[in-house]
Amino acid sequence: MIDYQIWYGLQSAVFTLLDTGVTTSSYTTSVTLVPGEKYKFRVQSRNSVGLSLFSSELVVIAARIPDIPTAVLTERLGPN
């Protein structure tokens, strides 16, 4: 194995090449993802013969900022 290509897309069948030449087993993207939106990722590996078939798709939902609490309750703990 020489390196990996990482592809991503929304729920359509259209994928965009996100990065190539990746040589690590973990990856972080700087692409801005829309909070709450579902994204699909897939990977190809490359060796001296060429590119592999695509991996299975991994579907993730981009994280959203939590809602502001509407009520905050406090409780005294201990003997004081």
N, CA, C and O atoms as CSV, one atom per row, in Angstrom:
chain,resi,resn,atom,element,x,y,z
A,1,MET,N,N,0.837,-1.167,0.000
A,1,MET,CA,C,0.000,0.000,0.000
A,1,MET,C,C,0.890,1.241,0.000
A,1,MET,O,O,1.825,1.360,0.792
A,2,ILE,N,N,0.572,2.157,-0.908
A,2,ILE,CA,C,1.332,3.410,-1.002
A,2,ILE,C,C,0.623,4.516,-0.227
A,2,ILE,O,O,1.228,5.183,0.612
A,3,ASP,N,N,-0.671,4.705,-0.516
A,3,ASP,CA,C,-1.442,5.741,0.160
A,3,ASP,C,C,-2.929,5.507,-0.051
A,3,ASP,O,O,-3.345,4.524,-0.665
A,4,TYR,N,N,-3.733,6.451,0.484
A,4,TYR,CA,C,-5.193,6.374,0.389
A,4,TYR,C,C,-5.744,7.629,-0.276
A,4,TYR,O,O,-5.137,8.698,-0.231
A,5,GLN,N,N,-6.919,7.468,-0.898
A,5,GLN,CA,C,-7.719,8.593,-1.360
A,5,GLN,C,C,-8.998,8.598,-0.537
A,5,GLN,O,O,-9.603,7.547,-0.326
A,6,ILE,N,N,-9.412,9.762,-0.072
A,6,ILE,CA,C,-10.616,9.884,0.743
A,6,ILE,C,C,-11.645,10.684,-0.038
A,6,ILE,O,O,-11.353,11.768,-0.543
A,7,TRP,N,N,-12.853,10.136,-0.133
A,7,TRP,CA,C,-13.966,10.735,-0.868
A,7,TRP,C,C,-15.115,11.010,0.097
A,7,TRP,O,O,-15.291,10.289,1.079
A,8,TYR,N,N,-15.906,12.064,-0.187
A,8,TYR,CA,C,-17.087,12.318,0.639
A,8,TYR,C,C,-18.210,12.889,-0.210
A,8,TYR,O,O,-17.989,13.390,-1.312
A,9,GLY,N,N,-19.433,12.801,0.336
A,9,GLY,CA,C,-20.588,13.347,-0.351
A,9,GLY,C,C,-21.768,13.443,0.594
A,9,GLY,O,O,-21.726,12.958,1.724
A,10,LEU,N,N,-22.825,14.081,0.104
A,10,LEU,CA,C,-24.067,14.142,0.866
A,10,LEU,C,C,-24.851,12.871,0.581
A,10,LEU,O,O,-24.255,11.864,0.197
A,11,GLN,N,N,-26.140,12.883,0.752
A,11,GLN,CA,C,-26.936,11.669,0.569
A,11,GLN,C,C,-27.123,11.281,-0.896
A,11,GLN,O,O,-27.689,10.226,-1.182
A,12,SER,N,N,-26.663,12.104,-1.817
A,12,SER,CA,C,-26.744,11.743,-3.238
A,12,SER,C,C,-25.633,10.748,-3.560
A,12,SER,O,O,-24.803,10.433,-2.707
A,13,ALA,N,N,-25.624,10.265,-4.780
A,13,ALA,CA,C,-24.598,9.305,-5.198
A,13,ALA,C,C,-23.324,9.996,-5.669
A,13,ALA,O,O,-22.377,9.325,-6.080
A,14,VAL,N,N,-23.283,11.324,-5.618
A,14,VAL,CA,C,-22.132,12.080,-6.096
A,14,VAL,C,C,-21.107,12.218,-4.962
A,14,VAL,O,O,-21.429,12.703,-3.878
A,15,PHE,N,N,-19.875,11.785,-5.227
A,15,PHE,CA,C,-18.791,11.902,-4.261
A,15,PHE,C,C,-17.745,12.868,-4.796
A,15,PHE,O,O,-17.544,12.979,-6.005
A,16,THR,N,N,-17.084,13.563,-3.882
A,16,THR,CA,C,-16.015,14.507,-4.204
A,16,THR,C,C,-14.726,14.006,-3.577
A,16,THR,O,O,-14.714,13.561,-2.430
A,17,LEU,N,N,-13.644,14.081,-4.335
A,17,LEU,CA,C,-12.343,13.701,-3.797
A,17,LEU,C,C,-11.936,14.722,-2.745
A,17,LEU,O,O,-11.745,15.899,-3.052
A,18,LEU,N,N,-11.805,14.269,-1.512
A,18,LEU,CA,C,-11.480,15.145,-0.396
A,18,LEU,C,C,-9.976,15.300,-0.245
A,18,LEU,O,O,-9.480,16.403,-0.013
A,19,ASP,N,N,-9.246,14.187,-0.378
A,19,ASP,CA,C,-7.792,14.248,-0.214
A,19,ASP,C,C,-7.167,13.015,-0.850
A,19,ASP,O,O,-7.806,11.969,-0.961
A,20,THR,N,N,-5.925,13.146,-1.263
A,20,THR,CA,C,-5.167,12.044,-1.830
A,20,THR,C,C,-3.769,12.069,-1.234
A,20,THR,O,O,-3.316,13.106,-0.748
A,21,GLY,N,N,-3.089,10.943,-1.268
A,21,GLY,CA,C,-1.755,10.883,-0.697
A,21,GLY,C,C,-1.752,10.703,0.808
A,21,GLY,O,O,-0.733,10.940,1.457
A,22,VAL,N,N,-2.876,10.288,1.373
A,22,VAL,CA,C,-2.989,10.087,2.822
A,22,VAL,C,C,-2.260,8.803,3.190
A,22,VAL,O,O,-2.497,7.757,2.585
A,23,THR,N,N,-1.389,8.876,4.164
A,23,THR,CA,C,-0.594,7.703,4.551
A,23,THR,C,C,-0.805,7.295,6.004
A,23,THR,O,O,-0.117,6.398,6.492
A,24,THR,N,N,-1.727,7.925,6.696
A,24,THR,CA,C,-1.994,7.586,8.097
A,24,THR,C,C,-3.314,6.837,8.214
A,24,THR,O,O,-4.128,6.850,7.291
A,25,SER,N,N,-3.523,6.182,9.360
A,25,SER,CA,C,-4.763,5.431,9.562
A,25,SER,C,C,-5.873,6.301,10.146
A,25,SER,O,O,-7.005,5.835,10.278
A,26,SER,N,N,-5.581,7.538,10.494
A,26,SER,CA,C,-6.613,8.477,10.948
A,26,SER,C,C,-6.519,9.738,10.096
A,26,SER,O,O,-5.469,10.042,9.528
A,27,TYR,N,N,-7.633,10.470,10.016
A,27,TYR,CA,C,-7.674,11.629,9.126
A,27,TYR,C,C,-8.627,12.669,9.695
A,27,TYR,O,O,-9.692,12.324,10.209
A,28,THR,N,N,-8.253,13.930,9.606
A,28,THR,CA,C,-9.102,15.050,10.000
A,28,THR,C,C,-9.243,15.966,8.804
A,28,THR,O,O,-8.262,16.258,8.120
A,29,THR,N,N,-10.458,16.420,8.549
A,29,THR,CA,C,-10.684,17.297,7.409
A,29,THR,C,C,-10.873,18.739,7.850
A,29,THR,O,O,-11.341,19.004,8.958
A,30,SER,N,N,-10.513,19.654,6.990
A,30,SER,CA,C,-10.755,21.069,7.257
A,30,SER,C,C,-11.966,21.568,6.470
A,30,SER,O,O,-12.279,22.758,6.499
A,31,VAL,N,N,-12.642,20.666,5.772
A,31,VAL,CA,C,-13.861,21.026,5.045
A,31,VAL,C,C,-14.944,21.369,6.059
A,31,VAL,O,O,-15.138,20.641,7.032
A,32,THR,N,N,-15.643,22.462,5.840
A,32,THR,CA,C,-16.713,22.863,6.746
A,32,THR,C,C,-17.944,22.021,6.468
A,32,THR,O,O,-18.507,22.063,5.375
A,33,LEU,N,N,-18.355,21.256,7.470
A,33,LEU,CA,C,-19.548,20.430,7.352
A,33,LEU,C,C,-20.724,21.162,7.977
A,33,LEU,O,O,-20.552,21.874,8.967
A,34,VAL,N,N,-21.909,21.001,7.419
A,34,VAL,CA,C,-23.111,21.670,7.919
A,34,VAL,C,C,-23.638,20.882,9.120
A,34,VAL,O,O,-23.916,19.690,8.992
A,35,PRO,N,N,-23.781,21.522,10.283
A,35,PRO,CA,C,-24.261,20.813,11.470
A,35,PRO,C,C,-25.609,20.131,11.215
A,35,PRO,O,O,-26.521,20.724,10.637
A,36,GLY,N,N,-25.714,18.877,11.657
A,36,GLY,CA,C,-26.950,18.115,11.500
A,36,GLY,C,C,-27.093,17.420,10.163
A,36,GLY,O,O,-27.992,16.597,9.996
A,37,GLU,N,N,-26.229,17.727,9.205
A,37,GLU,CA,C,-26.300,17.128,7.857
A,37,GLU,C,C,-25.604,15.769,7.853
A,37,GLU,O,O,-24.598,15.576,8.535
A,38,LYS,N,N,-26.152,14.827,7.075
A,38,LYS,CA,C,-25.527,13.506,6.936
A,38,LYS,C,C,-24.522,13.533,5.794
A,38,LYS,O,O,-24.803,14.057,4.716
A,39,TYR,N,N,-23.345,12.961,6.044
A,39,TYR,CA,C,-22.288,12.860,5.043
A,39,TYR,C,C,-21.854,11.405,4.910
A,39,TYR,O,O,-21.877,10.638,5.873
A,40,LYS,N,N,-21.458,11.049,3.693
A,40,LYS,CA,C,-20.939,9.717,3.426
A,40,LYS,C,C,-19.459,9.836,3.082
A,40,LYS,O,O,-19.054,10.743,2.354
A,41,PHE,N,N,-18.665,8.925,3.605
A,41,PHE,CA,C,-17.236,8.875,3.314
A,41,PHE,C,C,-16.889,7.490,2.795
A,41,PHE,O,O,-17.495,6.496,3.195
A,42,ARG,N,N,-15.916,7.433,1.907
A,42,ARG,CA,C,-15.388,6.167,1.441
A,42,ARG,C,C,-13.916,6.361,1.087
A,42,ARG,O,O,-13.466,7.485,0.865
A,43,VAL,N,N,-13.168,5.254,1.037
A,43,VAL,CA,C,-11.723,5.308,0.873
A,43,VAL,C,C,-11.290,4.337,-0.217
A,43,VAL,O,O,-11.894,3.279,-0.397
A,44,GLN,N,N,-10.248,4.704,-0.936
A,44,GLN,CA,C,-9.570,3.807,-1.874
A,44,GLN,C,C,-8.111,3.738,-1.455
A,44,GLN,O,O,-7.529,4.739,-1.038
A,45,SER,N,N,-7.525,2.557,-1.566
A,45,SER,CA,C,-6.084,2.455,-1.333
A,45,SER,C,C,-5.384,2.346,-2.681
A,45,SER,O,O,-5.978,1.935,-3.678
A,46,ARG,N,N,-4.112,2.723,-2.689
A,46,ARG,CA,C,-3.333,2.674,-3.928
A,46,ARG,C,C,-2.057,1.897,-3.659
A,46,ARG,O,O,-1.393,2.105,-2.644
A,47,ASN,N,N,-1.716,0.989,-4.588
A,47,ASN,CA,C,-0.435,0.298,-4.525
A,47,ASN,C,C,0.240,0.409,-5.894
A,47,ASN,O,O,-0.208,1.189,-6.734
A,48,SER,N,N,1.286,-0.341,-6.127
A,48,SER,CA,C,2.046,-0.229,-7.375
A,48,SER,C,C,1.241,-0.666,-8.598
A,48,SER,O,O,1.616,-0.335,-9.723
A,49,VAL,N,N,0.157,-1.391,-8.405
A,49,VAL,CA,C,-0.680,-1.855,-9.517
A,49,VAL,C,C,-1.777,-0.846,-9.856
A,49,VAL,O,O,-2.199,-0.756,-11.009
A,50,GLY,N,N,-2.241,-0.089,-8.863
A,50,GLY,CA,C,-3.296,0.894,-9.111
A,50,GLY,C,C,-4.174,1.095,-7.890
A,50,GLY,O,O,-3.757,0.839,-6.760
A,51,LEU,N,N,-5.415,1.566,-8.133
A,51,LEU,CA,C,-6.366,1.857,-7.058
A,51,LEU,C,C,-7.238,0.641,-6.769
A,51,LEU,O,O,-7.562,-0.137,-7.666
A,52,SER,N,N,-7.609,0.493,-5.502
A,52,SER,CA,C,-8.515,-0.574,-5.088
A,52,SER,C,C,-9.954,-0.190,-5.412
A,52,SER,O,O,-10.223,0.915,-5.885
A,53,LEU,N,N,-10.868,-1.110,-5.154
A,53,LEU,CA,C,-12.283,-0.777,-5.149
A,53,LEU,C,C,-12.537,0.135,-3.953
A,53,LEU,O,O,-11.708,0.214,-3.046
A,54,PHE,N,N,-13.673,0.821,-3.946
A,54,PHE,CA,C,-14.004,1.687,-2.811
A,54,PHE,C,C,-14.344,0.852,-1.583
A,54,PHE,O,O,-14.870,-0.255,-1.695
A,55,SER,N,N,-14.039,1.396,-0.421
A,55,SER,CA,C,-14.443,0.775,0.838
A,55,SER,C,C,-15.959,0.889,0.972
A,55,SER,O,O,-16.616,1.552,0.170
A,56,SER,N,N,-16.496,0.242,1.984
A,56,SER,CA,C,-17.902,0.463,2.333
A,56,SER,C,C,-18.057,1.916,2.749
A,56,SER,O,O,-17.117,2.530,3.255
A,57,GLU,N,N,-19.245,2.461,2.534
A,57,GLU,CA,C,-19.496,3.853,2.908
A,57,GLU,C,C,-19.705,3.966,4.412
A,57,GLU,O,O,-20.339,3.113,5.033
A,58,LEU,N,N,-19.168,5.021,4.979
A,58,LEU,CA,C,-19.386,5.347,6.383
A,58,LEU,C,C,-20.247,6.602,6.411
A,58,LEU,O,O,-19.859,7.633,5.861
A,59,VAL,N,N,-21.413,6.525,7.048
A,59,VAL,CA,C,-22.317,7.672,7.126
A,59,VAL,C,C,-22.178,8.298,8.507
A,59,VAL,O,O,-22.268,7.610,9.524
A,60,VAL,N,N,-21.958,9.612,8.534
A,60,VAL,CA,C,-21.849,10.351,9.793
A,60,VAL,C,C,-22.780,11.554,9.747
A,60,VAL,O,O,-23.114,12.055,8.673
A,61,ILE,N,N,-23.193,12.008,10.917
A,61,ILE,CA,C,-23.984,13.231,11.038
A,61,ILE,C,C,-23.083,14.268,11.697
A,61,ILE,O,O,-22.557,14.041,12.787
A,62,ALA,N,N,-22.908,15.403,11.033
A,62,ALA,CA,C,-22.052,16.467,11.575
A,62,ALA,C,C,-22.653,16.983,12.887
A,62,ALA,O,O,-23.858,17.214,12.981
A,63,ALA,N,N,-21.807,17.156,13.882
A,63,ALA,CA,C,-22.249,17.568,15.221
A,63,ALA,C,C,-22.878,18.958,15.199
A,63,ALA,O,O,-22.491,19.826,14.417
A,64,ARG,N,N,-23.849,19.139,16.071
A,64,ARG,CA,C,-24.476,20.441,16.254
A,64,ARG,C,C,-24.108,20.977,17.626
A,64,ARG,O,O,-23.838,20.206,18.546
A,65,ILE,N,N,-24.098,22.280,17.764
A,65,ILE,CA,C,-23.896,22.903,19.069
A,65,ILE,C,C,-25.147,22.637,19.891
A,65,ILE,O,O,-26.256,22.830,19.393
A,66,PRO,N,N,-24.999,22.199,21.134
A,66,PRO,CA,C,-26.188,21.911,21.959
A,66,PRO,C,C,-27.023,23.166,22.182
A,66,PRO,O,O,-26.508,24.284,22.165
A,67,ASP,N,N,-28.332,22.958,22.393
A,67,ASP,CA,C,-29.233,24.058,22.717
A,67,ASP,C,C,-28.863,24.645,24.075
A,67,ASP,O,O,-28.292,23.957,24.921
A,68,ILE,N,N,-29.188,25.904,24.276
A,68,ILE,CA,C,-28.963,26.573,25.547
A,68,ILE,C,C,-29.941,25.993,26.569
A,68,ILE,O,O,-31.126,25.845,26.268
A,69,PRO,N,N,-29.465,25.664,27.772
A,69,PRO,CA,C,-30.394,25.149,28.792
A,69,PRO,C,C,-31.488,26.175,29.091
A,69,PRO,O,O,-31.225,27.376,29.164
A,70,THR,N,N,-32.709,25.688,29.260
A,70,THR,CA,C,-33.826,26.600,29.534
A,70,THR,C,C,-34.014,26.830,31.031
A,70,THR,O,O,-34.548,27.864,31.433
A,71,ALA,N,N,-33.581,25.880,31.859
A,71,ALA,CA,C,-33.708,26.041,33.306
A,71,ALA,C,C,-32.498,25.371,33.952
A,71,ALA,O,O,-32.150,24.235,33.632
A,72,VAL,N,N,-31.870,26.099,34.864
A,72,VAL,CA,C,-30.723,25.556,35.569
A,72,VAL,C,C,-31.124,25.360,37.023
A,72,VAL,O,O,-31.553,26.305,37.684
A,73,LEU,N,N,-30.986,24.145,37.519
A,73,LEU,CA,C,-31.327,23.848,38.910
A,73,LEU,C,C,-30.044,23.608,39.678
A,73,LEU,O,O,-29.124,22.965,39.173
A,74,THR,N,N,-29.979,24.119,40.889
A,74,THR,CA,C,-28.826,23.869,41.741
A,74,THR,C,C,-29.269,23.072,42.944
A,74,THR,O,O,-30.416,23.162,43.380
A,75,GLU,N,N,-28.354,22.296,43.472
A,75,GLU,CA,C,-28.666,21.460,44.636
A,75,GLU,C,C,-27.472,21.471,45.566
A,75,GLU,O,O,-26.337,21.296,45.122
A,76,ARG,N,N,-27.710,21.672,46.833
A,76,ARG,CA,C,-26.633,21.681,47.823
A,76,ARG,C,C,-26.270,20.231,48.144
A,76,ARG,O,O,-27.137,19.405,48.430
A,77,LEU,N,N,-24.981,19.947,48.091
A,77,LEU,CA,C,-24.481,18.619,48.430
A,77,LEU,C,C,-23.654,18.711,49.684
A,77,LEU,O,O,-22.969,19.711,49.901
A,78,GLY,N,N,-23.702,17.703,50.505
A,78,GLY,CA,C,-22.879,17.670,51.707
A,78,GLY,C,C,-23.613,18.223,52.917
A,78,GLY,O,O,-24.779,18.606,52.817
A,79,PRO,N,N,-22.928,18.266,54.077
A,79,PRO,CA,C,-23.576,18.657,55.337
A,79,PRO,C,C,-23.775,20.171,55.502
A,79,PRO,O,O,-24.494,20.568,56.419
A,80,ASN,N,N,-23.199,21.012,54.694
A,80,ASN,CA,C,-23.308,22.466,54.891
A,80,ASN,C,C,-24.615,23.010,54.459
A,80,ASN,O,O,-24.848,24.214,54.565
